Amino acid sequence: MNKNFDYSLVDNVLEEYEYKQSAIIAILQSLQEHYHYLPKEIFPRIAEKLGVSEARIYSVATFYENFSLEPKGKYIIKVCDGTACHVRKSIPILEKLREELELSDNKVTTDDLMFTVETVSCLGACGLAPALTVNDKVHPAMTPEKASELIKELKEAE
């Protein structure tokens, strides 16, 4: 275990779920909500406290797409590339965001951990296409210009 890592949050969450093995998903969700990803340091601690293998905890974390083992930004931007958004030109929006934030297919989070840009298959906002979300808040009828303005506003808010 990492002596420099503060395990108090992990311990509090485990206690909240009464150290139940059946609560692994809920425990990981709570921890990801705090850290914005699942730090590698938490796996041995959870395994030890729940009395399960580290591999079991890791397999749950890697099975579900909502969990991330990589740090994510404060603002998680999800660009829809479902059919409705795609035909209404969501890709130029994605390209504009990546250009402005110096991101790519391989690099999805800014170095300062302020922004993460991801694509999703559907946001369920087809009537508002093209759409994107920032931390789950839907922004409808997007254009590359509106996306650029949104990034500017988020930066200024900081």
N, C-alpha and C positions, 0 to 999 in steps of 0.2 A: 504494500500500500504506500501511497505517496504521502510522506510526512508533511509536506507543504500544503496539501489539499485540505480545505475545511469541510469535514464530514458532518457538521451539525445539521445542515439542511437535509442531507440524506437520512440521518438518524431520525429527525423529526417526522419526515414523510413515512419512513418505515413504521414508526410508532403510531402515526395517524391511521395506518392501514393494519395495525395490530400484528405486524410481521407475518401476514398471511401469504402463503405461496399463490393462492388464487387471485391475489391482487397485483401480480407482477405488472400487468399492463397499466393499471391505474397508477401504480408507483412510478413507472417510467414516464407516464404522461405528466404527472405532477412535477417530476424532476426536469423534464424537457421544458415545461412551461416556465420554470425559473431560469434555467441555463440557456434556453433556446436551442439546445441540442443535448446529447447524452455524452458527457465527458467519460473517457475511458477509465478514469479513477473510480467511478461509482460502481462498476461491475463487481470487483472483488468484495466490496463492502456489502452490497445487496445480497450476493451469493452467500456470504458468511452469515449474515443476520437472518436470512430466510432458510438456511440449511439446504440450499440447492447448488448445483454446479454453476460455475461462471458461464459455461457454454450454454446452459439453458436460458439464462438471462440475456445473453448475447444473441441467441437464436430468436428470441421474441423481439428484441430491438431491431434485428435486421430483417425479420419477416414482414413487419408492418411498414408500409411506405411512409407513414406519418412520422416515424422516428428518424432522427438524423444523428449520425455519429460525428458529423462535421459541424463546427461552429456556424451559426447563422446570424444574419444581421438583425439589428433592432427593428428594421422595417423589412418584412418579408413580402415581396411583390410576386404575385402569381399571375402570369399572363396566360389567358385561356387560348388554347389552340384546338378547341373542338370545332366541329364542322361549321357551325354558324359564325363563330369568331374568325375562323380561318378564311372563309370565303369573303368576309368583310374586312380582311387585311390585318390580322393580328400580328403577323410576322414582322412587318415594318415597325410596329410598336415595340416588339421584343428587341429588334436590332437597334432601335434608337436608345432604349434603356441600357442595353449592353455597351453601346458606344459611349454614352454619357458617363457611365459608371466604370468604364474600362473593365468590362466583364466579357465572358465568352461561354461557349458550351461547357468547357472544362473548369472555368473559374466563375462560380456563381455568387460568391460573396466578396464584398469590398474588403480591402486590407484593414480598414478601420472598424470593421464589423457593424457598419451602419446599414448596409443594404444587402439583401439576398434577392436575386431574380431567378425565378423558376418558371417552367411551363407546366401547365396541367391540361389534362384531356377535356375537362369540362368543369365550369364553375356553377352550372345550373342557372345561368343568367342569360340564356340564349336570346331572349327578346331584347336584351340590352347590348347585344354584340356590336363591335368587339368590346370585351370587358376585361378588366384586371382587378385584382384585389390587393390592398395593402393591409396586412395584418387582418385579413378576413373582411375588410370593409370594401364593398363593391364600388368600382368606378366604371360607369357605363359609357357607351358611345365614345370610346377612346380613339385618339389619333396619335401619331408620333409626336406632334406638337403639344397636345394635351399631356402626354406622358412626360415630356420634357419639363413642362410647367409644374407638374406634380412633384417631380424630383426636386426642382428648385424650391418649391414650397416646403417640402419635407426638410431640406437642408437648412432653410431659413428658420424653421421652427426649432432647430437645434441651437 
